Amino acid sequence: MDTPDGIWPMIEVRIKKAFPTVAINAEFASPADGITALFGRNGAGKSSVVAGIAGALTPDEGRISVAGRVFFDSAAGINLAIEQRRLGYVFQDSRLFPHLNVQSNLLFGLKRFRGTAAIKPDTVFELLGLGQLLTRRPHTLSGGERQRVAIGRAILAQPALLLMDEPLAALDPPRKAELLPYIELIRTELGLPVIYISHDFNEVMRLADHLVVMDQGRVARHGPLIDMASDPDMGPLIGRFEAGTVIDATVSAHMEDSGLSKLTIRTGRVAGGGRDLHALLVPRVDAPPGTSMRVRIRTRDVALALSEPLDTSISNRLPGTITHLSPREGPFVDATVDVGGAVIRALVTTDSVQRLGLEPGKNVWVLFKAAALDSRSVGFTRRARGSALQS
């Protein structure tokens, strides 16, 4: 999505809006590429910001632009109508037309589009696994199937930006797990920029490239997800037990006898003239060797040891060095460990810190179970484009 002059296109939002219960005063900028997640507790102002981007809410003042195209500018008197903004919108409920079958629902937005369609129906049917559903009516579909149709309809409207407002909130855990890979495919296969609202940090860590954390109507923090997730100071904003680390890895092998996949993270240690590779074992991922993946490791799932424990069921054991210890609320300490260039954090007790003599510079072993890296924790990166449909 590079522009001719080499400037990366951006989503730029600066809005103020007064409500009786909360004042929205939000400002952030993120790349118009990949998934930007708006995260925060209920009432933080996430939906109001997205409504402003969509044109459903008029800010009191501010400016909104997407890839250089200005949607709203109070100073310049610009306020494009909703239909002029070329947006796709996916809500918590699918809002399908009950009297139309799946195919007619999908093609509804495309028929209203004026121009040459870049995203073709057959591409969306295959991408979202809708081929077997086209003749069915919405009331015969599961909740996950209805949301896939709603996403497909929004994509076929040929949007310049896709807005997703808590699209998984109404689904039970199995249906959420079913839908997450399809949302990843929008990023990896279509390259369509997405603004994704959620109060579920599991979803955010799995899907987002850029993170915007909202609190009481304001943007508390924003930046690339991998940088934000590795910042110990994020704990109070996202919850002590949801904090973690996101690292890049590559599928190196599938272990057919055990049902596990082996991923490697590239570290900074030089060994034998090349970079040392640390291996992670995770439940089998549906991706060929060489595919770039993203792994979320929660601090609460990580333990530390002074020597490598060999008589344990814990499969993932990585050597590293403590770089930082941050006291947390209650009897907890956030330990940051460098595993040769990659960063992994562990939530330990102050008792453990004292008993083991943990301090910056001390060598430790980082331990976490393969079972902790479930389907919500391992996903495709944006660089994995094309691999998902080939697996």
C-alpha positions in Angstrom: 0.0 0.0 0.0 2.9 2.4 -0.5 2.1 5.6 -2.1 4.1 6.9 -5.1 6.2 9.2 -3.0 7.0 6.4 -0.5 4.9 7.9 2.3 2.9 5.2 4.2 -0.8 6.0 4.2 -2.3 6.6 7.6 -5.6 6.6 9.5 -5.6 9.8 11.4 -8.3 10.5 14.1 -8.7 13.6 16.3 -12.2 14.1 17.6 -13.9 15.8 20.5 -17.5 15.1 21.5 -19.3 16.0 24.7 -21.9 13.5 26.1 -23.9 13.8 29.3 -21.9 10.9 30.9 -18.5 11.1 29.2 -16.5 13.5 27.0 -14.7 12.0 24.0 -11.3 13.5 23.5 -9.5 11.0 21.3 -6.4 11.3 19.1 -4.3 8.6 17.4 -2.7 7.8 14.1 -2.1 4.2 12.7 -1.1 2.7 9.4 -3.9 2.3 6.9 -2.9 -1.3 6.6 -3.6 -4.4 8.7 -5.8 -4.3 11.8 -6.0 -1.4 14.2 -7.7 -2.5 17.4 -9.6 -0.1 19.7 -9.4 -1.7 23.1 -10.9 -0.7 26.4 -13.6 -1.4 29.0 -17.3 -0.9 28.3 -18.0 2.8 28.3 -14.4 3.8 27.3 -15.7 5.5 24.2 -14.6 3.0 21.5 -17.9 2.8 19.7 -18.3 6.6 19.7 -14.9 7.0 18.0 -15.8 4.4 15.3 -19.2 6.1 14.9 -17.4 9.4 14.2 -15.2 7.7 11.6 -18.3 6.2 10.0 -20.1 9.4 9.9 -22.9 8.2 12.2 -21.8 10.7 14.8 -20.7 14.3 14.1 -17.8 15.4 16.4 -18.0 18.8 18.0 -14.5 19.4 16.5 -11.6 17.6 15.1 -10.3 15.9 11.9 -10.6 12.4 10.5 -8.7 11.2 7.4 -8.0 7.8 5.9 -5.1 7.3 3.5 -5.1 11.1 2.8 -8.8 11.3 2.1 -10.5 13.7 4.6 -13.8 12.4 6.1 -14.3 15.2 8.6 -12.5 18.5 9.3 -14.4 21.0 11.5 -12.0 23.8 10.7 -12.4 23.4 7.0 -16.1 22.7 7.1 -15.8 19.1 5.7 -18.2 16.4 6.8 -18.7 13.6 4.2 -22.0 11.8 4.2 -21.8 8.1 5.3 -22.3 6.8 1.8 -19.4 8.9 0.5 -16.9 7.4 2.9 -16.7 4.0 1.3 -16.8 2.0 4.5 -17.8 -1.5 5.4 -19.4 -2.0 8.8 -19.8 -5.3 10.8 -21.8 -5.1 14.0 -22.2 -7.5 17.0 -25.3 -8.9 15.4 -25.2 -9.9 11.7 -28.2 -7.7 10.6 -28.7 -9.9 7.5 -31.9 -9.5 5.5 -34.1 -12.4 6.6 -36.1 -12.6 3.3 -32.9 -13.0 1.2 -30.7 -16.1 0.9 -27.0 -15.9 1.7 -25.9 -15.2 -1.9 -28.3 -12.3 -2.2 -27.2 -10.9 1.2 -23.6 -11.1 0.1 -24.2 -9.3 -3.2 -26.4 -6.6 -1.8 -23.5 -4.2 -1.2 -21.8 -5.0 -4.5 -24.9 -4.2 -6.5 -24.9 -0.7 -5.0 -21.2 -0.1 -5.7 -20.4 2.2 -8.6 -17.1 1.4 -10.2 -14.8 -1.5 -11.0 -14.9 -4.1 -8.2 -11.4 -5.0 -7.0 -12.8 -7.8 -4.6 -14.7 -10.5 -6.5 -17.5 -12.6 -5.1 -15.8 -15.9 -5.8 -12.8 -14.7 -3.8 -14.9 -13.9 -0.8 -16.9 -17.1 -1.1 -13.7 -19.1 -0.9 -12.0 -16.9 1.6 -14.8 -17.1 4.2 -15.9 -20.7 3.4 -19.4 -19.6 2.2 -19.7 -21.8 -1.0 -21.9 -24.4 0.7 -24.2 -21.8 2.3 -25.2 -19.6 -0.7 -28.8 -21.0 -1.1 -29.6 -21.0 2.6 -31.6 -18.4 4.5 -30.1 -16.6 7.5 -32.4 -18.3 10.1 -30.9 -21.7 9.2 -27.3 -20.6 9.9 -25.3 -20.8 13.1 -24.2 -17.6 14.8 -20.7 -18.0 13.4 -22.0 -18.6 9.9 -24.2 -15.5 10.0 -21.2 -13.4 11.1 -19.1 -14.7 8.2 -21.9 -13.7 5.8 -22.1 -10.3 7.4 -18.3 -9.9 7.0 -18.5 -11.0 3.4 -21.3 -8.6 2.6 -19.3 -5.7 4.1 -16.2 -6.7 2.1 -18.1 -7.0 -1.2 -19.2 -3.4 -0.8 -15.6 -2.6 -1.9 -14.8 -0.5 1.2 -11.6 1.5 1.6 -11.8 0.8 5.3 -13.6 -2.0 7.2 -15.1 -1.2 10.6 -15.8 -4.1 13.0 -17.6 -3.3 16.2 -17.3 -6.2 18.6 -18.1 -8.7 15.9 -17.5 -11.8 18.1 -19.2 -10.5 21.3 -22.5 -12.4 20.8 -20.8 -15.7 20.0 -19.9 -18.5 22.4 -16.2 -19.6 22.7 -16.3 -22.3 20.1 -17.9 -20.0 17.5 -15.4 -17.3 18.4 -12.5 -19.7 17.8 -14.1 -20.7 14.5 -14.3 -17.1 13.2 -10.9 -15.8 14.3 -9.0 -17.4 11.4 -11.4 -15.9 8.8 -10.8 -12.4 10.2 -7.0 -13.0 10.0 -7.5 -13.9 6.3 -9.0 -10.5 5.6 -5.7 -9.1 6.7 -3.3 -11.6 5.1 -5.2 -12.2 1.8 -7.0 -9.0 1.0 -4.7 -6.4 2.7 -7.9 -4.5 3.6 -7.4 -2.0 6.5 -9.6 -2.8 9.5 -10.5 -0.9 12.6 -11.6 -3.5 15.1 -13.4 -2.8 18.4 -13.1 -5.2 21.3 -13.0 -5.4 25.1 -11.5 -9.0 24.9 -7.8 -8.8 25.0 -7.4 -12.3 23.7 -9.0 -11.2 20.4 -6.8 -8.1 20.3 -3.6 -10.0 20.8 -4.5 -12.6 18.2 -5.6 -10.1 15.5 -4.2 -6.6 15.8 -1.2 -5.0 14.2 -1.7 -1.7 15.9 -3.3 -1.1 19.3 -5.2 1.9 20.6 -6.1 1.7 24.3 -9.0 3.9 25.4 -9.9 4.9 28.9 -12.7 7.2 29.9 -13.1 8.8 26.5 -9.4 9.3 25.9 -6.6 7.4 24.1 -4.4 6.2 27.0 -1.8 4.6 24.7 -1.3 3.6 21.1 1.4 2.0 19.0 2.4 -1.2 17.3 1.0 -4.2 19.1 4.2 -6.1 19.6 5.8 -3.0 21.2 2.8 -2.3 23.4 2.3 -5.9 24.5 5.9 -6.2 25.7 5.6 -3.0 27.8 5.2 -3.8 31.5 3.4 -0.5 32.1 0.4 -1.8 30.0 -0.6 -4.1 32.9 -2.9 -1.6 34.7 -4.7 -0.8 31.4 -5.4 -4.3 30.2 -5.6 -6.2 33.5 -2.8 -8.0 35.4 -3.7 -11.5 34.3 -4.3 -10.6 30.6 -0.8 -8.9 30.2 1.7 -10.8 28.1 4.2 -10.8 25.3 3.8 -11.1 21.5 6.7 -12.6 19.5 7.2 -13.4 15.9 8.0 -17.1 15.0 8.1 -19.3 12.0 6.6 -22.8 11.5 9.6 -25.2 11.2 7.9 -28.6 11.4 4.8 -30.6 12.3 5.2 -33.5 14.7 2.5 -35.9 13.4 3.0 -38.4 16.3 2.3 -35.9 19.0 -0.2 -33.5 17.3 2.2 -30.6 17.9 3.9 -28.0 15.7 7.3 -26.7 16.2 7.9 -22.9 15.8 11.2 -21.1 15.9 11.9 -17.6 17.2 15.0 -16.0 15.8 17.3 -14.7 18.6 20.2 -12.5 18.7 22.7 -15.1 19.9 25.3 -16.0 17.3 26.3 -19.7 17.3 28.3 -21.5 14.7 28.4 -18.5 12.3 24.6 -18.1 12.3 21.8 -17.1 14.5 20.6 -19.5 17.2 17.0 -20.6 16.8 14.8 -21.3 19.9 12.0 -23.8 19.4 8.5 -23.5 20.7 6.0 -26.4 20.8 2.4 -25.5 20.2 -0.8 -27.4 19.4 -0.7 -28.1 15.6 -1.3 -25.1 13.4 -2.8 -25.4 10.0 0.1 -23.7 8.1 3.0 -25.1 6.0 6.6 -24.9 7.2 8.1 -21.4 6.6 4.9 -19.6 7.5 5.3 -16.5 9.7 3.2 -16.7 12.8 2.6 -14.6 15.9 2.6 -16.1 19.4 1.1 -14.5 22.5 2.5 -15.7 25.8 0.6 -14.5 28.8 2.7 -13.5 31.9 0.5 -15.7 34.1 1.4 -18.8 32.1 5.2 -18.3 32.5 7.4 -19.7 35.3 11.1 -19.1 35.9 13.8 -21.6 37.1 17.4 -21.2 37.9 18.4 -24.4 36.1 16.7 -26.4 33.3 14.2 -28.8 34.8 14.4 -32.0 32.7 12.0 -34.2 34.7 8.9 -32.1 33.9 5.9 -32.2 31.6 6.5 -28.6 30.6 7.6 -28.7 26.9 8.8 -25.1 26.4 12.0 -24.3 28.2 14.1 -21.3 27.0 17.3 -19.9 28.5 17.4 -16.2 29.1 18.5 -13.3 31.3 16.4 -11.1 33.5 16.5 -7.5 32.3 13.9 -5.8 34.5 11.7 -6.4 37.6 8.6 -4.3 38.0 6.5 -4.5 41.3 2.8 -4.9 40.7 -0.3 -4.7 42.8 -0.4 -7.2 45.6 2.3 -9.8 46.0 3.4 -9.8 42.4 6.4 -8.8 40.3 6.6 -8.5 36.5 9.9 -10.0 35.3 11.2 -9.2 31.8 13.5 -11.8 30.4 15.7 -11.5 27.3 15.9 -14.9 25.5 18.6 -13.7 23.1 16.8 -10.9 21.4 13.1 -11.8 22.0 11.4 -10.7 25.2 9.2 -12.9 27.4 7.6 -11.7 30.6 6.6 -13.6 33.7 4.3 -12.8 36.6 6.0 -14.1 39.7 5.5 -13.5 43.5 7.8 -11.3 45.6 8.4 -14.5 47.6 9.8 -16.2 44.5 12.0 -13.2 43.7 13.5 -13.3 47.2 13.8 -17.0 47.4 15.5 -17.4 44.0 17.5 -14.3 44.3 16.1 -12.9 41.0 17.6 -9.7 39.8 18.5 -8.0 36.5 21.4 -9.8 34.9 20.6 -13.2 36.5 20.4 -16.1 34.1 17.2 -18.1 34.3 15.1 -20.7 32.3 11.7 -19.5 31.0 9.1 -22.2 31.2 5.6 -22.5 29.8 3.3 -25.4 28.7 2.4 -26.0 25.1 -1.2 -26.2 26.2 -1.0 -22.5 27.2 -0.5 -21.6 23.5 -4.0 -22.5 22.2 -5.7 -21.2 19.1 -6.4 -17.8 20.7 -2.7 -17.4 21.2 -1.1 -18.4 17.9 -2.1 -16.7 14.6 -0.8 -15.5 11.3 1.2 -12.4 10.9 0.6 -9.9 8.1 3.7 -11.2 6.4 2.1 -14.6 6.0 0.0 -13.4 3.1 -0.9 -16.2 0.8 0.1 -19.0 3.1 -3.3 -19.5 4.7 -5.1 -20.6 1.6 -2.2 -22.8 0.6 -2.2 -24.8 3.8 
